[in-house]
Amino acid sequence: MLKKIICDIFLEKEITFYEGLNAIVGDDIASNSIGKSTMLMIIDFAFGGDDYISKNHDVIDNLGHHIFKLIYEFENVDYYFIRSTNEYRYVSICDDKFKVTQNIQVEEFTAWLQEKYNCQLESLSFRSIVGRYFRIYGKENLNERKPIQYFEKETAPKSILALLKLFDKYKTLKEYQEQIENLKEDKSTLVDAAKKEFLPSISTKSLFNKNEKKIKELETQLEKIKREIVTTSTDLESMVSKEILNLKREKSQLNVELNSYRSRLLRTQNNVMNKPVKITKELEQFIYYFPNFNIEQINKVENFHKNITQIVKDELVAVEKELKLQIEEVNNRIEEINREIEQRLSIKEAPKLAVDEVVDLVAQIKRLNDENGFYTKKKQYEESITQANKDLSELKENALDEICSEINIKMHELNKEIYLDGRRAPTLSIHGNKYSFNTAGDTGTGTAFANLISFDISLLELTCLPAIAHDLPLLKNIENVALENIISIYSQSKKQIFISIDKLSSYDKRAAQIINRHKVLQLSKDKLLFTKNWKSNR
């Protein structure tokens, strides 16, 4: 909580605040321009607001730039800060002697406050939580008919959204909203691709139906060709099998012929080179069985053969050449047969014309399916977006109904304490992007401001809202009895409530005692907030 504000230009240099109600009290003659509203604006400045700079620039004009030393207390630990009007976009972190240890941006400071006050909500800043319900003269949130409006030009949908966030109902809605945005993005990507002709597309249901009819016709043609291909393929397979068998038989005969030619070639080459036939081992075995055999006669015959071979060498060379040619021819024919067999084994199952027609039909079917696929996908995105928006709307409506119910029940309870004569309680109603806040049958100004205060106190109790501030213009329009009861309600809060009030003698003793007990600053025409009075001619 905010514990102290210290400033050298204060007449009362140090102002201490407490848990619950904190009253800035004016005099009984309701003196103006003594600093009541300004003090509330300084408290707002301590909570990270900027309106003090723009709405109360006369203070700076007359007293110059100044600093505020701030002390916050959380869980019995004090934290020290300085915020100046000269560099108000920054806050200085200090030690307990207010010696600066670090400078941070005001957004970091308010984020720290948000964490310490345990009011971290989805997509809602600390200032949007607190500033909206610090109702101080000069700010734009004093419209008693629009209790959730932060500033005059804020639209109703934005005000309603902030209320949803404050009641922590936004997270689920955000997930739906992100889903819708993703669907819209996907649809946009699909449409852009079609526009750039990356995808075939159609745009109407009639074209879709026309494509469906054409696809069926093409598929029928395709099936017919497939059946014809199967028949042709069977006949072709039978024919190819017979040819391959004949080729294999021929190849087998050629291999026999080839072996014969190679054998003859080897013998001829041996004769050409006059290589002796090695029969020594065979003769030795022959003599073993026939010891009286004349080996010399055999050797003479062999020598004769060698002489004959030399004589016919020229003829043998010619024979060798002829055999090589015959072997080459046979080899060539065998290779040709191998190629023919391979070619027949790799023949397609369908004639080329049939294949070309199949390819053309498949391409047409694919194009038409792609066109219809684009149309179908686009419709799916549109239907999903429509359904998601419907779900989001229902979810939001249910969430707002729950919020309104909680607030209205709490205001009803408070209204019984404020008006003991049984008057009707105010009602908040939200429908879509519009809302209303009033009391049926009672349009009085005093009732409207009392309703606004009742609304703020309800939010203070129902949400993590850490503090509220109510300036004198809200309070002074409320009839005394009702305000006395409101003061009693204020005093029961455990959260900080900052108010400015005067003319205590106008209220009953109980209300005056409560105010005096919770008074943090007394001001009058003789005791101003600041050390200098620049608004007087004296």
C-alpha positions as CSV (number, residue, x, y, z in Angstrom):
1,M,0.0,0.0,0.0
2,L,1.0,3.7,-0.3
3,K,2.5,4.6,3.0
4,K,3.9,8.1,2.7
5,I,4.4,11.0,0.3
6,I,7.1,13.5,1.3
7,C,7.6,16.8,-0.5
8,D,9.5,20.0,0.3
9,I,6.8,22.3,-1.2
10,F,4.1,20.8,1.1
11,L,3.3,23.0,4.0
12,E,3.0,19.7,5.9
13,K,6.2,18.0,4.6
14,E,5.2,14.4,5.2
15,I,1.8,12.9,4.7
16,T,1.2,9.4,6.0
17,F,-1.5,7.0,4.7
18,Y,-3.1,4.0,6.1
19,E,-5.0,0.8,5.2
20,G,-8.6,1.5,4.4
21,L,-10.0,5.0,4.3
22,N,-7.7,8.1,3.9
23,A,-9.5,11.4,4.1
24,I,-8.3,14.8,3.0
25,V,-10.4,17.2,4.9
26,G,-11.4,20.8,4.1
27,D,-12.8,23.4,6.3
28,D,-16.4,24.0,7.3
29,I,-16.8,26.9,5.0
30,A,-16.0,24.7,2.0
31,S,-13.0,26.8,0.9
32,N,-11.9,26.3,-2.6
33,S,-8.4,26.1,-4.1
34,I,-6.8,24.9,-0.9
35,G,-5.4,21.7,-2.4
36,K,-7.9,18.9,-1.8
37,S,-8.3,17.8,-5.4
38,T,-4.6,18.5,-6.1
39,M,-3.6,16.2,-3.2
40,L,-5.7,13.4,-4.8
41,M,-4.0,14.1,-8.1
42,I,-0.6,13.8,-6.4
43,I,-1.7,10.5,-5.0
44,D,-2.6,9.4,-8.5
45,F,0.9,10.6,-9.6
46,A,2.4,8.4,-6.9
47,F,0.5,5.5,-8.5
48,G,2.1,6.2,-11.8
49,G,-0.4,8.6,-13.3
50,D,0.5,11.7,-15.5
51,D,-2.5,13.9,-15.0
52,Y,-0.8,15.9,-12.3
53,I,1.6,17.2,-14.9
54,S,-1.0,18.3,-17.4
55,K,-4.0,19.1,-15.2
56,N,-2.0,20.9,-12.4
57,H,0.7,22.6,-14.3
58,D,0.0,25.8,-12.4
59,V,1.8,24.3,-9.4
60,I,4.9,23.8,-11.5
61,D,4.5,27.3,-13.1
62,N,4.5,28.9,-9.7
63,L,6.6,26.6,-7.5
64,G,9.0,25.2,-10.1
65,H,9.8,21.5,-10.6
66,H,9.7,19.4,-7.5
67,I,10.2,15.9,-6.4
68,F,8.0,13.5,-4.4
69,K,9.5,10.9,-2.1
70,L,7.3,7.9,-2.0
71,I,7.2,5.0,0.5
72,Y,5.2,1.9,-0.3
73,E,4.7,-1.0,2.2
74,F,4.1,-4.6,1.2
75,E,4.2,-7.5,3.6
76,N,5.7,-5.3,6.3
77,V,8.6,-4.2,4.1
78,D,9.1,-0.6,3.1
79,Y,10.2,0.4,-0.4
80,Y,11.5,3.8,-1.3
81,F,11.1,5.8,-4.5
82,I,11.4,9.3,-5.9
83,R,9.4,10.7,-8.8
84,S,10.0,14.2,-10.1
85,T,7.8,16.6,-12.2
86,N,10.9,17.4,-14.3
87,E,11.5,13.8,-15.4
88,Y,8.1,12.3,-14.7
89,R,8.6,9.5,-17.2
90,Y,11.1,7.9,-14.8
91,V,11.0,6.8,-11.2
92,S,14.1,6.5,-9.0
93,I,14.6,3.4,-6.8
94,C,16.2,4.5,-3.5
95,D,17.5,3.2,-0.2
96,D,15.9,4.1,3.1
97,K,17.8,7.4,3.1
98,F,16.3,8.2,-0.4
99,K,19.7,7.9,-2.0
100,V,19.1,6.9,-5.6
101,T,20.3,3.4,-6.5
102,Q,18.6,3.0,-9.9
103,N,16.4,4.9,-12.4
104,I,13.6,3.0,-14.2
105,Q,10.9,4.0,-16.6
106,V,7.5,4.7,-15.0
107,E,6.1,1.7,-16.9
108,E,8.5,-0.6,-15.0
109,F,7.5,1.1,-11.8
110,T,3.8,0.5,-12.4
111,A,4.5,-3.1,-13.5
112,W,6.2,-3.6,-10.1
113,L,3.2,-2.1,-8.3
114,Q,0.9,-4.4,-10.3
115,E,3.0,-7.4,-9.2
116,K,3.1,-6.3,-5.5
117,Y,-0.7,-5.6,-5.5
118,N,-1.2,-9.1,-7.0
119,C,-3.4,-7.7,-9.8
120,Q,-1.6,-9.1,-12.9
121,L,-4.4,-9.5,-15.4
122,E,-4.4,-10.5,-19.1
123,S,-3.6,-7.5,-21.3
124,L,-4.5,-4.9,-18.7
125,S,-2.0,-2.4,-17.4
126,F,-1.8,-1.2,-13.8
127,R,-2.8,2.3,-14.9
128,S,-5.9,1.0,-16.7
129,I,-6.8,-0.7,-13.5
130,V,-6.2,2.1,-11.0
131,G,-6.5,5.3,-13.1
132,R,-10.0,4.4,-14.3
133,Y,-11.3,4.5,-10.7
134,F,-9.4,7.4,-9.4
135,R,-12.2,9.9,-9.9
136,I,-10.7,13.3,-9.3
137,Y,-11.7,16.7,-10.5
138,G,-10.0,17.5,-13.8
139,K,-10.0,13.9,-15.0
140,E,-12.5,12.7,-17.5
141,N,-14.0,9.8,-15.6
142,L,-16.6,11.7,-13.5
143,N,-19.6,10.9,-15.7
144,E,-22.0,9.3,-13.2
145,R,-23.9,7.6,-16.1
146,K,-20.8,5.9,-17.5
147,P,-19.0,4.3,-14.6
148,I,-16.6,2.2,-16.7
149,Q,-15.5,5.0,-19.0
150,Y,-11.8,6.1,-18.5
151,F,-11.9,9.2,-20.6
152,E,-14.5,11.1,-22.5
153,K,-13.8,9.8,-26.0
154,E,-13.3,6.1,-24.9
155,T,-15.9,4.0,-26.8
156,A,-18.3,1.7,-25.0
157,P,-16.7,-1.5,-26.5
158,K,-13.3,-0.5,-25.1
159,S,-14.8,0.3,-21.7
160,I,-16.6,-3.0,-21.6
161,L,-13.4,-4.8,-22.6
162,A,-11.6,-3.2,-19.7
163,L,-14.3,-4.4,-17.4
164,L,-13.9,-8.0,-18.7
165,K,-10.2,-7.8,-18.1
166,L,-10.6,-6.5,-14.6
167,F,-12.8,-9.5,-13.7
168,D,-10.2,-11.8,-15.3
169,K,-12.6,-13.0,-18.0
170,Y,-10.6,-12.0,-20.9
171,K,-8.1,-14.8,-21.2
172,T,-10.5,-17.3,-22.7
173,L,-12.0,-14.6,-24.9
174,K,-8.5,-13.7,-26.1
175,E,-7.9,-17.3,-27.1
176,Y,-11.0,-17.3,-29.2
177,Q,-10.1,-14.0,-30.7
178,E,-6.6,-15.3,-31.6
179,Q,-8.3,-18.3,-33.2
180,I,-10.5,-16.0,-35.3
181,E,-7.5,-13.9,-36.3
182,N,-5.5,-17.0,-37.3
183,L,-8.5,-18.3,-39.4
184,K,-8.8,-14.9,-41.1
185,E,-5.1,-14.8,-41.8
186,D,-5.2,-18.3,-43.3
187,K,-8.1,-17.4,-45.5
188,S,-6.4,-14.2,-46.6
189,T,-3.3,-16.3,-47.6
190,L,-5.4,-18.7,-49.6
191,V,-7.2,-15.9,-51.4
192,D,-4.0,-14.0,-52.1
193,A,-2.4,-17.2,-53.6
194,A,-5.4,-17.6,-55.9
195,K,-5.2,-13.9,-57.0
196,K,-1.6,-14.4,-57.9
197,E,-2.5,-17.5,-59.8
198,F,-0.5,-19.8,-57.5
199,L,-3.6,-21.8,-57.0
200,P,-6.5,-22.6,-59.4
201,S,-9.7,-21.2,-58.1
202,I,-13.4,-20.6,-58.6
203,S,-15.7,-18.3,-56.7
204,T,-19.3,-19.5,-57.1
205,K,-21.4,-22.5,-56.1
206,S,-22.6,-22.9,-59.7
207,L,-19.0,-23.3,-61.0
208,F,-18.3,-25.8,-58.2
209,N,-21.3,-27.9,-59.2
210,K,-20.3,-27.7,-62.9
211,N,-16.8,-28.9,-62.0
212,E,-18.2,-31.8,-60.0
213,K,-20.3,-32.9,-63.0
214,K,-17.3,-32.7,-65.3
215,I,-15.1,-34.6,-62.9
216,K,-17.5,-37.5,-62.9
217,E,-17.6,-37.6,-66.7
218,L,-13.7,-37.5,-66.9
219,E,-13.5,-40.3,-64.3
220,T,-15.8,-42.5,-66.3
221,Q,-13.6,-42.0,-69.4
222,L,-10.5,-42.8,-67.3
223,E,-12.0,-46.0,-66.0
224,K,-12.9,-47.1,-69.6
225,I,-9.3,-46.5,-70.7
226,K,-8.0,-48.4,-67.7
227,R,-10.1,-51.4,-68.6
228,E,-8.8,-51.3,-72.3
229,I,-5.2,-51.0,-71.0
230,V,-5.7,-54.1,-68.9
231,T,-6.9,-56.2,-71.9
232,T,-4.1,-54.9,-74.2
233,S,-1.6,-55.5,-71.5
234,T,-2.6,-59.2,-71.1
235,D,-2.3,-59.8,-74.9
236,L,1.0,-58.0,-75.1
237,E,2.4,-59.9,-72.2
238,S,1.6,-63.2,-73.9
239,M,3.2,-62.1,-77.1
240,V,6.3,-60.8,-75.4
241,S,6.7,-64.1,-73.5
242,K,6.8,-66.2,-76.7
243,E,9.4,-63.9,-78.4
244,I,11.6,-64.0,-75.3
245,L,11.6,-67.8,-75.3
246,N,12.6,-67.9,-79.0
247,L,15.4,-65.4,-78.4
248,K,16.7,-67.5,-75.4
249,R,16.7,-70.6,-77.6
250,E,18.7,-68.8,-80.3
251,K,21.1,-67.5,-77.7
252,S,21.6,-71.0,-76.3
253,Q,22.5,-72.3,-79.8
254,L,24.8,-69.4,-80.4
255,N,26.6,-70.0,-77.1
256,V,27.3,-73.7,-78.2
257,E,28.5,-72.4,-81.6
258,L,30.7,-69.8,-79.8
259,N,32.3,-72.4,-77.6
260,S,33.1,-74.5,-80.7
261,Y,34.7,-71.6,-82.4
262,R,36.7,-70.6,-79.4
263,S,38.0,-74.2,-79.0
264,R,39.1,-74.3,-82.7
265,L,40.7,-70.9,-82.3
266,L,42.8,-72.1,-79.4
267,R,44.1,-75.1,-81.3
268,T,44.8,-73.1,-84.3
269,Q,46.7,-70.5,-82.3
270,N,48.8,-73.2,-80.6
271,N,49.7,-74.6,-84.0
272,V,50.6,-71.1,-85.3
273,M,52.9,-70.6,-82.4
274,N,54.3,-74.2,-82.9
275,K,53.7,-75.1,-79.4
276,P,54.4,-78.8,-78.7
277,V,51.7,-81.0,-77.4
278,K,52.6,-82.1,-74.0
279,I,52.2,-85.9,-74.0
280,T,55.2,-86.9,-71.8
281,K,53.1,-88.0,-68.8
282,E,50.7,-89.9,-71.0
283,L,53.6,-91.8,-72.7
284,E,55.2,-92.7,-69.4
285,Q,51.9,-94.2,-68.2
286,F,51.6,-96.0,-71.6
287,I,55.1,-97.6,-71.3
288,Y,54.3,-98.7,-67.7
289,Y,51.7,-101.0,-69.1
290,F,53.5,-101.8,-72.4
291,P,57.2,-101.8,-71.6
292,N,58.2,-103.1,-75.1
293,F,56.5,-100.2,-76.9
294,N,58.8,-98.3,-79.3
295,I,58.9,-94.7,-78.0
296,E,61.3,-93.6,-80.6
297,Q,58.8,-94.2,-83.3
298,I,56.3,-92.0,-81.6
299,N,58.8,-89.2,-81.2
300,K,59.5,-89.4,-85.0
301,V,55.8,-89.0,-85.7
302,E,55.6,-86.0,-83.4
303,N,58.6,-84.4,-85.1
304,F,56.9,-85.0,-88.4
305,H,53.9,-83.1,-87.2
306,K,55.9,-80.2,-86.1
307,N,57.5,-80.0,-89.5
308,I,54.1,-80.2,-91.2
309,T,52.7,-77.4,-88.9
310,Q,55.5,-75.1,-89.9
311,I,54.8,-75.7,-93.5
312,V,51.1,-74.9,-93.2
313,K,51.6,-71.9,-90.8
314,D,50.4,-69.4,-93.4
315,E,47.2,-71.4,-93.9
316,L,46.7,-71.6,-90.1
317,V,47.1,-67.8,-89.7
318,A,44.3,-67.4,-92.2
319,V,42.1,-69.9,-90.4
320,E,42.8,-68.0,-87.1
321,K,41.6,-64.7,-88.7
322,E,38.5,-66.3,-90.0
323,L,37.6,-67.9,-86.6
324,K,38.0,-64.6,-84.9
325,L,35.6,-63.0,-87.3
326,Q,33.1,-65.8,-86.7
327,I,33.4,-65.4,-82.9
328,E,32.9,-61.6,-83.2
329,E,29.8,-62.1,-85.3
330,V,28.4,-64.7,-82.8
331,N,29.2,-62.3,-79.9
332,N,27.5,-59.4,-81.6
333,R,24.4,-61.5,-82.2
334,I,24.3,-62.7,-78.6
335,E,24.5,-59.0,-77.4
336,E,21.8,-58.1,-79.8
337,I,19.6,-60.9,-78.4
338,N,20.3,-59.7,-74.9
339,R,19.2,-56.2,-75.9
340,E,16.0,-57.5,-77.5
341,I,15.2,-59.5,-74.4
342,E,15.8,-56.5,-72.1
343,Q,13.7,-54.3,-74.4
344,R,10.8,-56.7,-74.4
345,L,10.9,-57.1,-70.6
346,S,10.7,-53.3,-70.2
347,I,7.8,-52.7,-72.6
348,K,5.1,-50.5,-71.0
349,E,1.8,-52.2,-70.3
350,A,-0.1,-49.8,-72.4
351,P,0.4,-48.3,-75.9
352,K,1.7,-44.7,-75.9
353,L,-1.5,-43.1,-77.2
354,A,-3.4,-44.7,-74.3
355,V,-0.9,-43.4,-71.8
356,D,-1.0,-39.9,-73.2
357,E,-4.8,-39.9,-73.0
358,V,-4.7,-41.1,-69.3
359,V,-2.2,-38.3,-68.4
360,D,-4.4,-35.7,-70.1
361,L,-7.5,-36.9,-68.2
362,V,-5.8,-37.1,-64.9
363,A,-4.5,-33.5,-65.4
364,Q,-8.0,-32.2,-66.2
365,I,-9.4,-34.0,-63.1
366,K,-6.7,-32.6,-60.9
367,R,-7.2,-29.1,-62.1
368,L,-11.0,-29.3,-61.5
369,N,-10.4,-30.9,-58.1
370,D,-8.0,-28.1,-57.2
371,E,-10.5,-25.4,-58.2
372,N,-13.2,-27.1,-56.1
373,G,-10.7,-27.7,-53.3
374,F,-10.0,-23.9,-53.2
375,Y,-13.7,-23.2,-53.1
376,T,-14.3,-25.8,-50.4
377,K,-11.3,-24.6,-48.3
378,K,-12.4,-21.0,-48.5
379,K,-16.0,-21.9,-47.5
380,Q,-14.6,-23.9,-44.5
381,Y,-12.6,-20.9,-43.4
382,E,-15.6,-18.7,-43.7
383,E,-17.8,-21.1,-41.8
384,S,-15.2,-21.6,-39.1
385,I,-14.8,-17.8,-38.7
386,T,-18.6,-17.4,-38.5
387,Q,-18.9,-20.1,-35.9
388,A,-15.9,-18.9,-33.9
389,N,-17.4,-15.3,-33.9
390,K,-20.7,-16.8,-32.7
391,D,-19.0,-18.8,-30.0
392,L,-17.0,-15.7,-29.0
393,S,-20.1,-13.6,-28.8
394,E,-21.9,-16.2,-26.7
395,L,-18.9,-16.6,-24.4
396,K,-18.5,-12.8,-24.0
397,E,-22.3,-12.5,-23.4
398,N,-22.1,-15.1,-20.7
399,A,-19.1,-13.5,-19.1
400,L,-20.7,-10.1,-19.1
401,D,-23.9,-11.5,-17.7
402,E,-21.9,-13.1,-14.8
403,I,-20.0,-9.8,-14.2
404,C,-23.2,-7.7,-14.2
405,S,-24.9,-10.2,-11.9
406,E,-22.0,-10.0,-9.4
407,I,-21.9,-6.2,-9.5
408,N,-25.6,-5.8,-9.3
409,I,-25.9,-8.2,-6.3
410,K,-23.1,-6.3,-4.5
411,M,-24.6,-2.9,-5.3
412,H,-28.0,-4.2,-4.0
413,E,-26.3,-5.1,-0.7
414,L,-24.6,-1.7,-0.5
415,N,-27.8,0.1,-1.5
416,K,-29.6,-1.4,1.5
417,E,-26.9,0.2,3.7
418,I,-26.9,3.5,1.9
419,Y,-30.7,4.0,1.7
420,L,-32.5,2.6,4.7
421,D,-35.9,3.5,3.2
422,G,-35.8,0.6,0.7
423,R,-35.0,2.5,-2.4
424,R,-34.2,0.6,-5.6
425,A,-30.6,-0.3,-6.2
426,P,-28.7,0.7,-9.4
427,T,-28.3,-1.8,-12.2
428,L,-25.6,-2.3,-14.7
429,S,-26.8,-3.8,-18.0
430,I,-24.5,-4.8,-20.9
431,H,-25.8,-5.9,-24.2
432,G,-23.3,-6.4,-27.0
433,N,-21.3,-3.3,-27.3
434,K,-23.6,-1.1,-25.3
435,Y,-24.3,-0.7,-21.7
436,S,-26.5,1.3,-19.3
437,F,-26.2,2.2,-15.7
438,N,-29.1,3.7,-13.7
439,T,-31.8,3.3,-11.2
440,A,-35.2,2.6,-12.6
441,G,-37.6,5.4,-11.8
442,D,-34.9,7.6,-10.1
443,T,-33.0,10.1,-12.3
444,G,-31.9,12.4,-9.5
445,T,-28.3,13.7,-9.5
446,G,-27.6,12.7,-5.9
447,T,-28.8,9.2,-6.5
448,A,-26.7,8.9,-9.7
449,F,-23.5,9.9,-7.8
450,A,-24.3,7.6,-4.9
451,N,-24.7,4.8,-7.5
452,L,-21.3,5.6,-9.0
453,I,-19.7,5.4,-5.6
454,S,-21.6,2.1,-4.9
455,F,-20.3,0.8,-8.2
456,D,-16.7,1.6,-7.4
457,I,-16.9,0.0,-3.9
458,S,-18.4,-3.1,-5.5
459,L,-15.5,-3.4,-7.9
460,L,-13.0,-2.8,-5.0
461,E,-14.5,-5.8,-3.2
462,L,-15.1,-8.1,-6.2
463,T,-11.8,-7.6,-8.1
464,C,-8.1,-7.1,-7.5
465,L,-8.5,-3.3,-7.9
466,P,-6.1,-2.1,-5.2
467,A,-7.5,1.4,-4.4
468,I,-10.0,4.0,-5.4
469,A,-10.2,7.8,-5.1
470,H,-13.3,9.9,-4.8
471,D,-13.1,13.7,-5.0
472,L,-15.5,16.2,-3.4
473,P,-17.6,16.8,-6.6
474,L,-18.9,13.3,-6.3
475,L,-19.7,13.4,-2.6
476,K,-21.2,16.9,-2.2
477,N,-24.2,16.1,-4.5
478,I,-25.3,13.2,-2.3
479,E,-27.9,13.8,0.4
480,N,-26.4,13.9,3.9
481,V,-27.9,10.7,5.3
482,A,-26.8,8.6,2.3
483,L,-23.3,10.1,2.4
484,E,-23.0,9.4,6.1
485,N,-23.8,5.8,5.4
486,I,-21.3,5.7,2.5
487,I,-18.6,7.1,4.9
488,S,-19.4,4.2,7.2
489,I,-19.0,1.7,4.3
490,Y,-15.7,3.4,3.3
491,S,-14.3,2.9,6.8
492,Q,-14.9,-0.9,6.6
493,S,-12.7,-1.4,3.6
494,K,-9.3,-3.1,4.0
495,K,-8.1,-1.6,0.7
496,Q,-7.1,2.0,0.4
497,I,-9.7,4.5,-0.4
498,F,-8.7,8.2,-0.8
499,I,-11.4,10.9,-0.5
500,S,-11.6,14.6,-0.2
501,I,-14.4,16.1,1.9
502,D,-15.3,19.3,3.7
503,K,-18.1,20.7,5.9
504,L,-17.9,18.0,8.5
505,S,-20.3,19.9,10.6
506,S,-23.0,19.1,8.1
507,Y,-22.9,15.4,8.9
508,D,-23.9,13.5,12.0
509,K,-21.5,12.8,14.8
510,R,-20.8,9.2,13.8
511,A,-19.7,10.3,10.2
512,A,-17.6,13.2,11.5
513,Q,-15.9,10.8,14.0
514,I,-15.1,8.4,11.2
515,I,-13.6,11.1,9.0
516,N,-11.5,12.6,11.8
517,R,-10.3,9.1,12.7
518,H,-9.2,8.5,9.1
519,K,-8.0,12.0,8.3
520,V,-4.5,12.2,6.8
521,L,-4.5,15.9,5.9
522,Q,-6.4,18.9,7.1
523,L,-6.6,21.9,4.8
524,S,-8.3,25.2,5.1
525,K,-8.1,28.7,3.7
526,D,-5.4,29.3,6.3
527,K,-3.6,26.0,5.9
528,L,-3.0,25.2,2.3
529,L,-1.4,22.2,0.7
530,F,1.6,24.1,-0.5
531,T,4.0,26.6,1.1
532,K,2.9,29.4,-1.3
533,N,-0.6,30.6,-2.3
534,W,-0.5,32.0,-5.8
535,K,-4.3,32.1,-6.2
536,S,-4.8,35.0,-3.8
537,N,-4.4,38.7,-4.3
538,R,-3.0,39.1,-0.8
